[in-house]
Amino acid sequence: MSGQTGPLILAGSVSEAVRHLDRLGWALAQVGLATRTRYEEAVPLLYAFDASLPLVGESIRAVPACRGANAPEWWFVDSMTEPVAPCSDVANAVERIITILAPVLAIVGKSSLSQDNGARLGQRPLTWLSVPRSE
């Protein structure tokens, strides 16, 4: 990662990061967001965006956050390495990503997500979202 800054994860943890990002990608697709994976990166990432506006999106990574002597808890972090949500709470991560993207998409006004059976993006609670557990 020459010249790059950001989270670092151990090589053995890459597959766990990919599992978390795959679950998030599935959940984002359920609410109409498109994703692109960049799993070949030193720290895999998932780029979430509206398909009608692919240049406006957010890069999400899954990284372990140490909890003292316990095993790490995995978190989704945004492109600024700000915490989005624990990887165990995919529905909350989806809500936060929508919150990040919604203002920009609303300004541009071309989002296919702005119309969701009469509901506006980001105003529908995602309590219905049931994300499959990773094995």
C-alpha positions in Angstrom: 0.0 0.0 0.0 2.7 2.4 -0.9 1.5 6.0 -0.6 -1.9 5.0 0.8 -3.3 5.5 4.2 -6.2 3.7 5.9 -7.0 0.6 7.7 -4.7 -2.4 7.6 -5.8 -6.0 8.0 -3.8 -9.2 8.2 -3.7 -11.4 5.1 -5.5 -14.2 6.8 -8.4 -11.8 7.6 -9.0 -10.8 3.9 -11.5 -13.7 3.4 -13.4 -12.6 6.4 -13.5 -9.0 5.2 -14.8 -10.2 1.8 -17.5 -12.3 3.5 -18.7 -9.2 5.4 -18.6 -7.0 2.2 -20.5 -9.7 0.2 -23.3 -9.6 2.8 -23.4 -5.8 2.7 -23.4 -5.9 -1.1 -26.4 -8.2 -1.1 -28.3 -6.0 1.3 -27.5 -2.9 -0.7 -28.9 -4.5 -3.8 -32.1 -5.2 -1.9 -32.7 -1.5 -1.5 -31.7 -0.7 -5.1 -28.1 0.4 -4.8 -25.5 -1.1 -7.2 -22.1 -2.2 -6.0 -18.7 -2.8 -7.5 -16.1 -4.9 -5.6 -12.4 -4.2 -5.4 -11.3 -7.4 -3.6 -7.9 -7.4 -5.3 -6.9 -4.4 -3.1 -4.6 -4.9 -0.1 -7.8 -4.1 2.0 -10.8 -5.2 0.0 -13.5 -2.6 -0.7 -17.1 -2.4 -1.9 -18.1 0.7 -3.9 -21.8 1.5 -3.4 -23.6 3.7 -5.9 -26.9 4.4 -7.7 -26.7 2.7 -11.1 -28.1 5.9 -12.8 -25.2 7.9 -11.4 -22.1 5.6 -11.0 -19.6 8.4 -10.4 -21.3 9.3 -7.1 -20.8 6.6 -4.5 -19.1 5.5 -1.3 -16.2 3.1 -0.8 -16.8 0.8 2.1 -14.3 -1.5 3.8 -14.7 -4.1 6.5 -12.0 -3.9 9.2 -11.4 -5.5 12.6 -11.5 -3.2 15.6 -9.9 -4.6 18.7 -12.0 -4.9 21.8 -9.3 -5.3 24.5 -8.2 -8.9 24.9 -11.2 -10.2 23.1 -11.3 -11.2 19.5 -11.8 -8.3 17.1 -15.2 -7.0 16.2 -15.5 -6.2 12.5 -16.8 -2.8 11.4 -17.7 -1.3 8.1 -15.9 2.0 7.6 -16.4 4.6 4.9 -13.8 6.2 2.5 -12.7 8.5 5.3 -12.2 5.5 7.6 -15.1 6.8 9.7 -17.1 3.9 11.3 -20.4 3.2 9.5 -21.7 0.2 11.6 -20.6 -3.1 13.0 -20.5 -5.8 10.4 -23.0 -7.7 12.6 -25.5 -4.9 11.9 -25.9 -4.9 8.1 -29.3 -3.2 8.2 -27.8 -0.2 10.1 -24.9 -0.1 7.7 -27.3 0.1 4.7 -29.2 2.9 6.4 -26.0 4.8 7.1 -24.8 4.4 3.5 -28.1 5.7 2.3 -27.7 8.6 4.6 -24.3 9.3 3.2 -25.4 9.1 -0.4 -28.9 10.6 -0.3 -28.0 14.3 -0.1 -25.8 14.1 -3.1 -28.2 12.0 -5.1 -31.1 14.4 -4.2 -29.1 17.4 -5.4 -28.3 15.8 -8.7 -31.9 14.5 -9.0 -31.1 11.6 -11.3 -31.3 8.8 -8.8 -33.4 5.8 -9.7 -33.7 5.4 -5.9 -35.5 8.7 -5.3 -38.8 7.0 -6.2 -39.5 3.9 -4.2 -43.2 3.3 -4.4 -43.9 6.8 -3.1 -41.3 6.6 -0.3 -38.2 8.8 -0.5 -34.7 7.4 -0.2 -33.6 7.2 3.4 -37.1 7.6 4.9 -38.1 3.9 4.9 -37.0 1.9 8.0 -35.1 -1.2 7.0 -36.5 -3.4 9.7 -37.7 -5.7 7.0 -34.2 -6.4 5.8 -33.1 -9.9 6.7 -29.5 -10.5 5.7 -28.3 -14.1 5.3 -25.7 -15.0 7.8 -22.2 -15.7 6.5 -20.9 -19.2 7.2 
